[in-house]
Amino acid sequence: MVASRAKRLATFITGLVECMGFAGVVFGWASLVFVLKEDKYYADLCVTPPNSTKSDCSAQDERFSLIFTVASFLNNFMTLPNGFIFDRFGTLVTRLLGIFLYTTATLLIAFSSAVSSWLLFPALSLIAIGGIIFILTNMQVGNLFGKKRSTIITLYNGAFDSSSAVFLLIKVMHEQGISLLTTFLCMAAFSTWHLVRTFFLMPRMHIPYPLPEDYSYGVTCRKPGVYSLNAVSPDGLRRRRAKDANGTENDKPLTDTDTASPNTAPSSEPPVATFRSCVLSCLFAWHLVWMSVMQLRHYLFIGTLNPMLTHLSHGDQNLISSYTNAFAFTQLCAVFCAPWNGLIMDRHKRGKKEDSGTPASNMLDDLRSSILSLAITCVQCVVFSIFAAIPILSVQYATFIFQVVNRSFLFGGNAAFLAMAFPLQHFGKLYGLVMALSAIVSLLQYPCFALMKNVLGGDPFYVNIGMLIFILLAFIHPINVFFECRKREQALPKAPAMLADEGRGQADSNI
C-alpha cells in the first residue's frame, strides 16, 4: 500500500513537471517571436518606404501571426483524432505518438535558420500537437486521487498554461548568447525522460474511475491472468477470473495489466449514454459555445500581443522586450490559479464519502457545483477583455494578470466539466471534439488580425470591443446547466416511488 501511494505521488509530480515544462510551450509564442526577429527570420518581408529610415515590417508580423494561427488551430483540431486514438488504443500508444511528434518539432526548430524560415510552420504545429497529447494523457491521473479529481485536472491544465513561460526562458538564454540550436537540442533530449515516464509511471490503457481496489499500472512483474469480465464481485467492482500457478481460479481486482477497457461497466449498472447522444445534447452544445468564444479571445490576444505592444510603445524595442517578459512571467502563475477552480468544483465532496449516493445523484451534485465555476470564468473573461481594450501601455500589466487567471480557469474548467458531465468512456472523444470544433472558431483570429493591420492601422481597439460583445454568448452555458440541474433534480424522486409501486403490485399478485 505504501509503495502504491509513493508510485501515485511520483506519477502526479512527474506529470505536473511534464505539463509545466513541455505541454503548452506554443502559447509562449510572443517571447519566441522576439528571438526570431533578432535572428532575422522572415526579415526579407520588411520593406523601407521611400524617404524613410524606418522599415515597415507589417508583412513579417502577419507571417508570424499566420504561423501561430495554424499551430493553435492544429493544437485544438488534432485533439479529436488524438482523443479517438487515446480511447481506442490507450495511453502507451498515444504517448509514443506524442513523443515522436514533439521530438521532431524541437529538432526542426533547432536546425532552422533565417534561410529556412518556412520550417517554423511544421515545427510549431508539431510541437502544439505533441504538447496537447501530453496534457490529454496526463489528465486521467486525477482518477488516482478520488475526491480531489477535479482539483488535479485543473492543476494540470494550469501547469499547461504555465509552460508558455518556457519560451521566455529561451528568450533570456538567447540574450545571454545561447543559440536556438542549443536550447532546442536540450528540449529534444528530454524525450528520453518522457519515454521512461511512459513505461514506468503511466498505464498501458486507461486509469478507471472510480478506482478499483489494489489497482496497479505501469511496468509490473505480475503475470496477466486469463480472466472474464462477466464476474462481478459483491462490492460492485469489476473483477477477473485469474488462474494461479496451481491452476486454481481466484477472483482478483481488475488492473491495468488486463487488456479489456477499464471503463467497461458491469452488467448490473444502468446502460451508459452513447457518444452520439452526448454530442447532440444541449449540455454539450452550449459548452462548446462557452469554450469557443473565450478561447478565440485568448488566442487573438496572444497572437497579436507583439504587434499590439509595438503599436502602444511606438516601436520602442526596450519597452516591447520588457512587456513581453512581464507577460511571459505572469504565465508562470497559471499553475497556482488553476487549482482554485478545481476546489470550487470539488467543494461539495468535502466531508462526503466517495461511495455515498447513487451515480445519478452524484453526477447531479457535480453538475450543480460546476455552475459557479462556469459563471466565474465568464465574468473573468469580460474583465480581461475590458482591460485589453484600454489603449494605455501601463494598463496591460493588469491585462496580463486577468488573462492568465481566466485562461487557467477556462482550460481547466473545460476538462473538468467534460469529465463530470459525461461518461468517462467518451472523455477522450468529447474532449477532442470540443477542442477540434473550437479550433475552427479560433481561425477567426487571422482575419481579425488582418483587419487590425490593414484597415485599422494597427489599432486593436475596435477589434477588442467586438470581441467583448462576442464573449457575452458564453453566459448562456451556466444558465443552461442551472436549468438542466433543476430538471434532473425533479426527475430523481420519481425513481424510488416507481420502484415502490412496482413492489406493491408484485406483492398483491403473489397474494
C-alpha positions as CSV (number, residue, x, y, z in Angstrom):
1,M,0.0,0.0,0.0
2,V,2.8,2.4,0.9
3,A,4.6,1.6,-2.4
4,S,1.4,2.2,-4.3
5,R,0.9,5.6,-2.7
6,A,4.5,6.5,-3.4
7,K,4.0,5.5,-7.1
8,R,0.9,7.6,-7.4
9,L,2.6,10.6,-5.9
10,A,5.5,10.1,-8.3
11,T,3.1,9.9,-11.2
12,F,1.4,13.1,-10.1
13,I,4.6,15.1,-9.6
14,T,6.3,14.0,-12.8
15,G,3.1,14.6,-14.7
16,L,3.0,18.2,-13.2
17,V,6.6,18.7,-14.3
18,E,5.8,17.4,-17.8
19,C,2.8,19.6,-18.3
20,M,4.6,22.7,-16.9
21,G,7.8,22.2,-19.0
22,F,6.5,20.9,-22.3
23,A,2.8,20.7,-22.9
24,G,1.8,24.3,-23.7
25,V,5.0,26.0,-24.7
26,V,3.4,27.0,-28.0
27,F,1.5,29.7,-26.2
28,G,4.7,31.5,-25.3
29,W,4.9,32.5,-28.9
30,A,5.2,36.2,-28.1
31,S,8.6,35.5,-26.5
32,L,9.9,33.3,-29.3
33,V,8.8,35.9,-31.9
34,F,11.1,38.4,-30.3
35,V,14.0,35.9,-30.6
36,L,13.1,35.0,-34.2
37,K,13.1,38.7,-35.2
38,E,16.5,39.2,-33.8
39,D,17.7,36.1,-35.8
40,K,16.3,37.7,-38.9
41,Y,13.5,35.1,-39.6
42,Y,11.4,36.5,-42.4
43,A,13.4,39.7,-42.4
44,D,13.1,39.8,-46.2
45,L,9.4,40.7,-45.7
46,C,10.4,44.1,-44.1
47,V,10.5,47.0,-46.6
48,T,11.7,50.5,-46.2
49,P,9.4,53.1,-47.8
50,P,11.0,55.9,-49.9
51,N,12.2,58.9,-48.0
52,S,12.0,56.9,-44.7
53,T,14.7,55.4,-42.5
54,K,12.2,53.1,-40.6
55,S,11.3,49.7,-42.1
56,D,7.8,48.6,-42.4
57,C,7.6,45.0,-41.0
58,S,3.8,44.5,-41.1
59,A,4.2,41.7,-43.6
60,Q,6.7,40.0,-41.2
61,D,4.2,40.3,-38.3
62,E,1.4,38.9,-40.5
63,R,3.6,35.9,-41.3
64,F,4.3,35.2,-37.7
65,S,0.6,35.6,-36.9
66,L,-0.2,33.1,-39.6
67,I,2.3,30.6,-38.1
68,F,0.6,30.9,-34.6
69,T,-2.9,30.7,-36.1
70,V,-2.1,27.4,-37.9
71,A,-0.3,26.0,-34.8
72,S,-3.1,27.0,-32.4
73,F,-5.7,25.6,-34.8
74,L,-3.9,22.2,-35.1
75,N,-3.3,22.2,-31.3
76,N,-7.1,22.0,-30.9
77,F,-8.3,20.3,-34.0
78,M,-5.9,17.4,-33.8
79,T,-7.2,16.7,-30.3
80,L,-10.1,15.0,-31.9
81,P,-8.2,12.2,-33.7
82,N,-5.8,12.0,-30.7
83,G,-8.9,11.6,-28.4
84,F,-10.1,8.7,-30.6
85,I,-6.6,7.1,-30.5
86,F,-6.5,7.5,-26.8
87,D,-9.9,5.9,-26.2
88,R,-9.2,3.1,-28.6
89,F,-5.5,2.2,-28.2
90,G,-4.8,3.6,-24.7
91,T,-2.1,5.7,-23.0
92,L,1.0,3.9,-24.2
93,V,0.4,4.2,-28.0
94,T,-0.9,7.8,-27.7
95,R,2.1,9.0,-25.7
96,L,4.6,7.3,-28.0
97,L,3.0,9.2,-30.9
98,G,3.1,12.5,-28.9
99,I,6.8,12.0,-28.0
100,F,7.7,11.3,-31.7
101,L,5.9,14.5,-32.9
102,Y,7.4,16.6,-30.1
103,T,10.9,15.4,-30.7
104,T,10.6,16.0,-34.4
105,A,9.3,19.6,-33.8
106,T,12.2,20.6,-31.5
107,L,14.8,19.2,-34.0
108,L,13.2,21.2,-36.8
109,I,13.5,24.4,-34.8
110,A,17.0,23.6,-33.7
111,F,18.3,23.2,-37.3
112,S,16.2,26.0,-38.8
113,S,17.7,29.4,-39.8
114,A,16.6,32.7,-41.4
115,V,17.2,31.0,-44.8
116,S,14.8,28.1,-43.9
117,S,12.2,30.1,-42.0
118,W,9.5,28.0,-43.6
119,L,10.4,25.2,-41.2
120,L,8.6,27.2,-38.4
121,F,5.2,26.2,-39.9
122,P,5.6,22.4,-39.5
123,A,7.7,22.8,-36.3
124,L,5.3,24.9,-34.3
125,S,2.4,22.8,-35.5
126,L,4.0,19.5,-34.4
127,I,5.1,21.0,-31.0
128,A,1.5,22.1,-30.4
129,I,0.1,18.6,-31.3
130,G,2.6,16.8,-29.2
131,G,2.0,19.1,-26.3
132,I,-1.8,18.5,-26.3
133,I,-1.1,14.8,-26.3
134,F,0.9,15.2,-23.1
135,I,-2.0,17.1,-21.3
136,L,-4.6,14.7,-22.7
137,T,-2.9,11.6,-21.3
138,N,-2.0,13.2,-18.0
139,M,-5.5,14.4,-17.0
140,Q,-6.5,10.8,-16.2
141,V,-4.0,11.0,-13.3
142,G,-6.8,12.8,-11.4
143,N,-8.7,9.5,-11.3
144,L,-6.0,8.2,-8.8
145,F,-7.0,10.8,-6.2
146,G,-10.7,10.3,-5.8
147,K,-12.3,13.4,-4.2
148,K,-9.5,15.6,-5.4
149,R,-10.1,14.6,-9.0
150,S,-11.3,17.9,-10.4
151,T,-8.6,19.8,-8.5
152,I,-5.8,17.6,-10.1
153,I,-7.3,18.0,-13.6
154,T,-7.4,21.8,-13.2
155,L,-3.9,21.9,-11.7
156,Y,-2.5,20.0,-14.7
157,N,-4.3,22.5,-17.0
158,G,-2.8,25.3,-15.1
159,A,0.6,23.7,-15.5
160,F,-0.1,23.5,-19.2
161,D,-0.7,27.3,-19.3
162,S,2.4,28.0,-17.2
163,S,4.6,26.1,-19.7
164,S,4.3,29.0,-22.1
165,A,7.0,30.7,-19.9
166,V,9.5,28.2,-21.3
167,F,9.9,30.4,-24.4
168,L,10.6,33.3,-22.0
169,L,13.5,31.2,-20.6
170,I,14.7,30.6,-24.2
171,K,14.5,34.4,-24.8
172,V,16.6,35.2,-21.7
173,M,19.1,32.5,-22.6
174,H,19.3,33.9,-26.2
175,E,20.1,37.3,-24.8
176,Q,23.0,35.7,-22.9
177,G,24.4,34.3,-26.2
178,I,22.9,30.8,-26.1
179,S,21.6,29.9,-29.6
180,L,18.3,28.3,-30.6
181,L,20.2,25.2,-31.7
182,T,21.5,24.5,-28.2
183,T,18.2,25.2,-26.4
184,F,16.0,23.1,-28.7
185,L,18.5,20.2,-28.8
186,C,18.2,20.1,-25.0
187,M,14.4,20.0,-25.3
188,A,14.7,17.2,-27.8
189,A,17.0,15.3,-25.3
190,F,14.2,15.3,-22.8
191,S,12.3,12.7,-24.9
192,T,14.3,10.0,-23.0
193,W,12.6,11.3,-19.8
194,H,9.2,11.2,-21.4
195,L,9.8,7.6,-22.5
196,V,10.8,6.4,-19.0
197,R,7.8,8.0,-17.5
198,T,5.5,6.5,-20.2
199,F,6.6,2.9,-19.4
200,F,7.0,3.1,-15.6
201,L,4.6,5.7,-14.3
202,M,1.7,5.6,-16.7
203,P,-0.9,2.9,-17.5
204,R,-0.8,0.9,-20.7
205,M,-4.5,1.6,-21.3
206,H,-6.5,3.9,-19.0
207,I,-6.9,4.8,-15.4
208,P,-10.5,3.9,-14.4
209,Y,-12.8,6.0,-12.2
210,P,-13.9,5.1,-9.5
211,L,-10.6,3.4,-8.9
212,P,-10.8,-0.4,-8.2
213,E,-9.2,-1.7,-5.1
214,D,-5.5,-2.6,-5.4
215,Y,-5.3,-1.0,-8.9
216,S,-1.8,-1.2,-10.5
217,Y,-0.3,0.3,-13.6
218,G,3.0,0.8,-15.4
219,V,5.7,-1.9,-15.8
220,T,4.9,-4.7,-13.4
221,C,6.3,-8.1,-12.5
222,R,2.8,-9.6,-12.3
223,K,1.8,-12.1,-14.9
224,P,-1.5,-11.3,-16.6
225,G,-4.1,-14.0,-15.9
226,V,-6.8,-15.5,-18.1
227,Y,-10.0,-13.6,-17.0
228,S,-13.6,-12.9,-17.8
229,L,-15.3,-9.6,-17.2
230,N,-18.6,-11.3,-16.6
231,A,-17.6,-11.9,-13.0
232,V,-18.8,-9.1,-10.7
233,S,-17.9,-9.0,-7.0
234,P,-20.4,-8.3,-4.3
235,D,-18.9,-4.9,-3.7
236,G,-19.7,-3.9,-7.2
237,L,-16.1,-3.7,-8.6
238,R,-15.3,-5.4,-11.8
239,R,-13.1,-8.5,-11.2
240,R,-11.4,-11.0,-13.3
241,R,-11.1,-14.8,-13.0
242,A,-7.4,-15.5,-12.8
243,K,-5.5,-18.8,-12.5
244,D,-2.7,-19.1,-10.1
245,A,0.4,-21.3,-10.5
246,N,-1.6,-24.4,-9.5
247,G,-4.3,-23.7,-12.0
248,T,-6.8,-22.7,-9.3
249,E,-9.2,-19.9,-10.3
250,N,-9.3,-16.8,-8.0
251,D,-11.1,-13.6,-8.1
252,K,-8.8,-10.6,-8.4
253,P,-9.5,-6.9,-8.9
254,L,-9.2,-5.7,-12.4
255,T,-5.8,-4.0,-13.1
256,D,-4.3,-2.1,-16.0
257,T,-2.4,-5.3,-17.0
258,D,-5.7,-6.6,-18.2
259,T,-6.3,-6.0,-21.9
260,A,-10.0,-5.1,-21.5
261,S,-11.0,-1.5,-21.3
262,P,-11.1,-0.4,-17.6
263,N,-14.1,1.8,-18.4
264,T,-16.4,-1.2,-19.2
265,A,-19.4,-1.1,-16.9
266,P,-20.6,-4.2,-15.1
267,S,-23.9,-5.7,-16.3
268,S,-25.6,-4.6,-13.0
269,E,-25.2,-0.9,-13.8
270,P,-27.5,1.1,-16.0
271,P,-26.6,1.5,-19.6
272,V,-24.1,4.2,-20.4
273,A,-25.1,7.1,-22.7
274,T,-23.9,6.7,-26.2
275,F,-21.3,9.1,-27.7
276,R,-23.9,10.3,-30.2
277,S,-26.4,11.2,-27.5
278,C,-23.7,13.1,-25.6
279,V,-22.7,15.1,-28.7
280,L,-26.3,16.0,-29.6
281,S,-27.2,17.2,-26.1
282,C,-27.8,20.9,-25.3
283,L,-25.3,20.5,-22.4
284,F,-22.5,19.7,-24.9
285,A,-23.6,22.3,-27.5
286,W,-23.6,25.3,-25.1
287,H,-20.3,24.0,-23.5
288,L,-18.8,24.2,-27.0
289,V,-20.0,27.8,-27.4
290,W,-18.7,28.7,-23.9
291,M,-15.3,27.2,-24.8
292,S,-15.1,28.6,-28.4
293,V,-15.8,32.3,-27.8
294,M,-13.4,32.6,-24.8
295,Q,-10.7,30.6,-26.4
296,L,-10.8,32.9,-29.5
297,R,-10.4,35.9,-27.2
298,H,-7.2,34.4,-25.7
299,Y,-5.7,33.2,-29.0
300,L,-6.3,36.6,-30.6
301,F,-4.6,38.3,-27.6
302,I,-1.6,36.0,-27.7
303,G,-1.2,36.1,-31.5
304,T,-1.4,39.9,-31.7
305,L,0.5,40.7,-28.5
306,N,3.7,41.7,-30.2
307,P,2.1,44.0,-32.8
308,M,-0.1,45.5,-30.1
309,L,2.9,46.3,-27.9
310,T,4.7,47.7,-30.9
311,H,1.7,50.0,-31.6
312,L,1.3,51.2,-27.9
313,S,5.0,51.7,-27.4
314,H,5.5,53.4,-30.8
315,G,8.1,50.8,-31.7
316,D,10.4,51.2,-28.6
317,Q,12.2,47.8,-28.6
318,N,13.2,48.1,-24.9
319,L,9.6,48.6,-23.9
320,I,8.4,45.8,-26.1
321,S,11.0,43.4,-24.6
322,S,10.1,44.5,-21.0
323,Y,6.4,44.0,-21.5
324,T,6.9,40.7,-23.4
325,N,8.9,39.4,-20.4
326,A,6.2,40.6,-18.0
327,F,3.6,38.7,-19.9
328,A,5.6,35.5,-20.0
329,F,6.4,35.8,-16.3
330,T,2.7,36.1,-15.4
331,Q,2.0,32.8,-17.3
332,L,4.0,31.0,-14.6
333,C,1.3,31.9,-12.1
334,A,-1.3,29.8,-14.0
335,V,-0.3,26.7,-12.1
336,F,-1.2,28.5,-8.9
337,C,-4.5,29.9,-10.2
338,A,-6.0,26.8,-11.8
339,P,-6.4,24.7,-8.6
340,W,-8.9,27.3,-7.2
341,N,-11.2,26.3,-10.0
342,G,-10.9,22.7,-9.1
343,L,-11.6,23.5,-5.4
344,I,-14.8,25.2,-6.5
345,M,-15.9,22.2,-8.5
346,D,-14.9,19.7,-5.7
347,R,-16.3,21.7,-2.8
348,H,-19.4,19.5,-2.5
349,K,-17.2,16.4,-2.0
350,R,-15.5,17.6,1.2
351,G,-16.7,15.6,4.2
352,K,-18.6,13.2,1.9
353,K,-17.8,9.5,1.4
354,E,-16.8,8.6,-2.2
355,D,-19.3,5.8,-2.4
356,S,-22.2,7.7,-0.9
357,G,-25.3,8.4,-3.1
358,T,-26.4,6.9,-6.4
359,P,-24.5,7.6,-9.7
360,A,-27.3,9.9,-10.8
361,S,-27.3,11.9,-7.7
362,N,-23.5,12.2,-7.7
363,M,-23.5,13.4,-11.2
364,L,-26.2,15.9,-10.4
365,D,-24.1,17.2,-7.5
366,D,-21.1,17.5,-9.8
367,L,-23.1,19.5,-12.4
368,R,-24.6,21.8,-9.7
369,S,-21.1,22.5,-8.4
370,S,-19.9,23.4,-11.9
371,I,-22.4,26.3,-12.3
372,L,-20.4,28.7,-10.1
373,S,-17.1,27.8,-11.9
374,L,-18.6,28.3,-15.4
375,A,-20.1,31.7,-14.4
376,I,-16.9,33.0,-12.7
377,T,-14.9,32.1,-15.8
378,C,-17.3,34.2,-18.0
379,V,-17.0,37.2,-15.7
380,Q,-13.2,36.9,-15.6
381,C,-13.1,36.9,-19.5
382,V,-15.2,40.0,-19.6
383,V,-12.9,41.8,-17.2
384,F,-9.9,40.7,-19.1
385,S,-11.4,41.9,-22.4
386,I,-12.2,45.3,-20.9
387,F,-8.6,45.9,-19.8
388,A,-7.3,44.6,-23.1
389,A,-9.4,47.2,-24.9
390,I,-7.9,50.1,-23.0
391,P,-5.2,51.7,-25.2
392,I,-2.7,52.5,-22.4
393,L,0.5,50.6,-22.3
394,S,0.8,50.5,-18.4
395,V,-2.7,49.1,-18.1
396,Q,-1.5,46.0,-19.9
397,Y,0.2,44.8,-16.7
398,A,-3.3,44.3,-15.3
399,T,-4.5,42.7,-18.6
400,F,-1.7,40.1,-18.3
401,I,-2.9,39.2,-14.7
402,F,-6.5,38.8,-15.7
403,Q,-5.6,36.9,-18.8
404,V,-3.6,34.2,-17.0
405,V,-6.2,33.8,-14.3
406,N,-9.0,33.5,-16.8
407,R,-7.1,31.2,-19.1
408,S,-6.3,28.8,-16.3
409,F,-9.9,28.7,-15.3
410,L,-11.1,28.2,-18.9
411,F,-9.0,25.2,-20.0
412,G,-9.0,23.5,-16.6
413,G,-12.8,24.0,-16.3
414,N,-13.3,22.7,-19.8
415,A,-11.6,19.3,-19.0
416,A,-13.1,19.0,-15.5
417,F,-16.7,19.7,-16.8
418,L,-16.5,17.1,-19.5
419,A,-15.1,14.6,-17.0
420,M,-18.0,15.2,-14.7
421,A,-21.0,15.8,-17.0
422,F,-20.4,12.9,-19.4
423,P,-19.4,9.2,-19.2
424,L,-15.7,8.6,-18.7
425,Q,-15.7,6.1,-21.7
426,H,-16.2,9.1,-24.0
427,F,-13.9,11.6,-22.4
428,G,-11.1,11.5,-24.9
429,K,-13.5,11.8,-27.9
430,L,-15.6,14.5,-26.3
431,Y,-12.6,16.5,-25.2
432,G,-11.1,16.1,-28.7
433,L,-14.4,17.1,-30.4
434,V,-14.7,20.3,-28.2
435,M,-11.1,21.3,-29.0
436,A,-11.5,20.5,-32.7
437,L,-14.7,22.4,-33.2
438,S,-13.5,25.4,-31.1
439,A,-10.3,25.3,-33.3
440,I,-12.4,26.1,-36.3
441,V,-13.8,29.2,-34.5
442,S,-10.3,30.2,-33.5
443,L,-9.4,30.6,-37.2
444,L,-11.2,33.9,-37.0
445,Q,-8.2,35.3,-35.2
446,Y,-6.3,35.7,-38.5
447,P,-9.0,37.8,-40.3
448,C,-9.3,39.8,-37.1
449,F,-5.5,40.4,-37.3
450,A,-5.7,41.3,-40.9
451,L,-8.5,43.8,-40.2
452,M,-6.5,45.4,-37.4
453,K,-3.3,45.7,-39.5
454,N,-4.7,46.6,-42.9
455,V,-7.9,48.6,-42.1
456,L,-7.5,49.9,-38.6
457,G,-3.8,50.9,-39.0
458,G,-2.6,48.6,-36.3
459,D,-5.0,49.9,-33.7
460,P,-6.7,46.9,-31.9
461,F,-9.4,49.0,-30.1
462,Y,-12.4,48.2,-32.3
463,V,-11.5,44.5,-32.6
464,N,-11.3,44.3,-28.8
465,I,-14.7,45.9,-28.4
466,G,-16.2,43.4,-30.9
467,M,-14.7,40.5,-29.0
468,L,-16.1,41.9,-25.8
469,I,-19.6,41.7,-27.2
470,F,-19.0,38.2,-28.7
471,I,-18.0,36.9,-25.3
472,L,-21.4,37.6,-23.8
473,L,-22.7,34.4,-25.5
474,A,-20.7,32.3,-23.0
475,F,-23.0,33.3,-20.2
476,I,-25.8,31.1,-21.7
477,H,-23.8,27.9,-20.7
478,P,-24.0,28.3,-16.8
479,I,-27.7,29.3,-17.2
480,N,-28.4,26.2,-19.2
481,V,-26.6,24.0,-16.7
482,F,-28.7,25.5,-13.9
483,F,-31.9,24.6,-15.6
484,E,-30.6,21.2,-16.5
485,C,-29.8,20.5,-12.8
486,R,-33.4,21.6,-11.9
487,K,-34.8,19.2,-14.4
488,R,-32.7,16.3,-13.2
489,E,-33.5,17.1,-9.6
490,Q,-37.2,16.9,-10.3
491,A,-36.8,13.6,-12.0
492,L,-34.7,12.0,-9.2
493,P,-37.6,11.4,-6.6
494,K,-39.7,9.6,-9.2
495,A,-37.4,6.6,-9.4
496,P,-37.9,5.3,-5.8
497,A,-41.6,5.9,-5.9
498,M,-42.0,3.9,-9.1
499,L,-40.0,1.1,-7.6
500,A,-42.2,1.1,-4.5
501,D,-45.3,0.9,-6.6
502,E,-43.9,-2.0,-8.6
503,G,-43.1,-3.8,-5.4
504,R,-46.6,-3.4,-4.0
505,G,-48.1,-4.5,-7.3
506,Q,-45.9,-7.6,-7.3
507,A,-46.9,-8.4,-3.7
508,D,-50.6,-8.1,-4.5
509,S,-50.2,-10.5,-7.4
510,N,-48.4,-13.0,-5.2
511,I,-51.3,-12.9,-2.7
